[in-house]
Amino acid sequence: MPSSATEEIKSRFRRIQDVKYASTAAQTPLTARNHEPDIVVETWMNSRLFVYILETPPKPRQIKSALKQNSSASIGSLFLIDAALLPADGYCGRLRDWQDDLRVMNMGTIYAFALEEDELRLIQVNIDETTQRNQFIVWHTLDFPFDAVSVRRRDYQTNIRGSWLIGDIASTKFKRRISEERARQRFHYRTKRSQPLETAGAEQINAAYLALEIEVGAGQEAVKEAFRNLARKYHPDVSEHEKEEAEKRFKEVKSAYEQIKTHRRWR
């Protein structure tokens, strides 16, 4: 990876209020490591984080080995991936093994970077499961706010099985906002190439369920309840959101509900 990008990412870490220091220099106390980080970060809460900036596909065993080695030393791990290695915005299909491992590790997201005319862009790649086995919907959040660092222990039962210290760079405020945006974005990317309701494909119907923020394939009563709750939440006359956003989201929710009703032949 170009050193200028590494330096830019390091400087962004240094601008975060929670960060005590960020360095690309190797730590001398840690001499026998199989996986050297590209950036070492420490917070004012004395949490340590090793950042790996990858521009070639990692092997699943390399990811787990780094997690194991770092966690045993009370160090968190964070992987930043070249966006060119990840599924494009709007992709629907299978993932490579290492992509699925990182998706699981970050609870449905992968952090990525891109260099566009020497300008660094940070991207949150959001990955959602569909009802079809090993099929995923992918959508990107561009230039997300890089304003927090945390390290937390998480337990995993699949893929990267074990208990590992995982690094995160999304603030709690951003996560609250993105939780609502997820449903809207997933619906948008699956319906931007509008199809007649009677010929809507499985992907579009799946996206309609996601727009209602319920499990794909949910029953009629669950769909009705989800629609009523979201309709009340986003109706322009009563919504706490800005009018333009509320109107847009209300239309998406109503459209999703009508698509499911038509598809399932509900009255």
JODAMO-V28193 format. One record per pair of residues at least 4 apart in sequence whose C-alpha atoms are under 7 Angstrom apart, sorted by sequence separation. I is the first residue (numbers start at 1). J is the second residue. If there is no record, write none. Layout:
BEGIN
I/J
I/J
END
This chain:
BEGIN
2/6
3/7
4/8
5/9
6/10
7/11
8/12
9/13
10/14
11/15
12/16
42/46
43/47
58/62
59/63
60/64
61/65
62/66
63/67
64/68
65/69
66/70
67/71
68/72
69/73
70/74
71/75
87/91
95/99
96/100
97/101
98/102
99/103
100/104
101/105
102/106
103/107
104/108
106/110
115/119
116/120
156/160
157/161
170/174
171/175
172/176
173/177
174/178
175/179
177/181
178/182
180/184
181/185
182/186
183/187
184/188
185/189
186/190
187/191
188/192
195/199
196/200
200/204
201/205
202/206
203/207
204/208
205/209
206/210
207/211
208/212
209/213
210/214
218/222
219/223
220/224
221/225
222/226
223/227
224/228
225/229
226/230
227/231
228/232
229/233
230/234
231/235
235/239
241/245
242/246
243/247
244/248
245/249
246/250
247/251
248/252
249/253
250/254
251/255
252/256
253/257
254/258
255/259
256/260
257/261
258/262
259/263
260/264
261/265
262/266
14/19
42/47
43/48
70/75
71/76
95/100
103/108
115/120
130/135
156/161
157/162
170/175
195/200
200/205
209/214
210/215
218/223
234/239
241/246
261/266
13/19
42/48
70/76
103/109
114/120
115/121
129/135
130/136
156/162
209/215
210/216
233/239
14/21
41/48
42/49
70/77
103/110
113/120
114/121
129/136
130/137
155/162
156/163
209/216
236/243
239/246
14/22
41/49
102/110
113/121
114/122
128/136
129/137
155/163
13/22
40/49
41/50
113/122
127/136
128/137
154/163
155/164
40/50
67/77
112/122
113/123
127/137
128/138
153/163
154/164
206/216
236/246
39/50
40/51
112/123
127/138
153/164
154/165
235/246
236/247
10/22
39/51
111/123
112/124
126/138
127/139
153/165
154/166
234/246
235/247
10/23
37/50
38/51
39/52
111/124
112/125
125/138
126/139
152/165
153/166
190/203
191/204
24/38
37/51
38/52
110/124
111/125
125/139
126/140
151/165
152/166
190/204
212/226
24/39
37/52
38/53
109/124
110/125
125/140
151/166
152/167
212/227
234/249
235/250
23/39
24/40
109/125
110/126
124/140
125/141
151/167
234/250
22/39
23/40
109/126
123/140
124/141
150/167
151/168
190/207
22/40
23/41
108/126
109/127
123/141
124/142
150/168
22/41
108/127
123/142
149/168
150/169
231/250
21/41
22/42
108/128
122/142
123/143
124/144
149/169
187/207
21/42
122/143
123/144
148/169
186/207
187/208
20/42
21/43
121/143
122/144
147/169
148/170
231/253
19/42
20/43
146/169
147/170
148/171
187/210
19/43
20/44
103/127
146/170
147/171
186/210
187/211
18/43
19/44
50/75
186/211
18/44
49/75
50/76
51/77
52/78
53/79
54/80
55/81
227/253
48/75
49/76
50/77
51/78
52/79
53/80
54/81
55/82
183/210
184/211
48/76
49/77
50/78
51/79
52/80
53/81
54/82
57/85
183/211
10/39
83/112
81/111
82/112
83/113
183/213
227/257
35/66
80/111
81/112
82/113
83/114
79/111
80/112
81/113
82/114
80/113
60/97
60/98
59/98
58/98
94/134
94/135
212/253
93/135
94/136
211/253
92/135
93/136
92/136
93/137
92/137
211/256
91/137
92/138
90/137
91/138
139/186
90/138
208/256
89/138
90/139
89/139
87/138
89/140
208/260
1/55
205/259
205/260
101/159
101/160
197/259
76/151
130/206
131/216
77/165
78/166
76/165
77/166
78/167
75/165
76/166
77/167
78/168
76/167
71/164
71/165
64/160
68/164
67/164
90/189
47/151
5/120
49/167
18/148
16/147
18/149
16/148
END
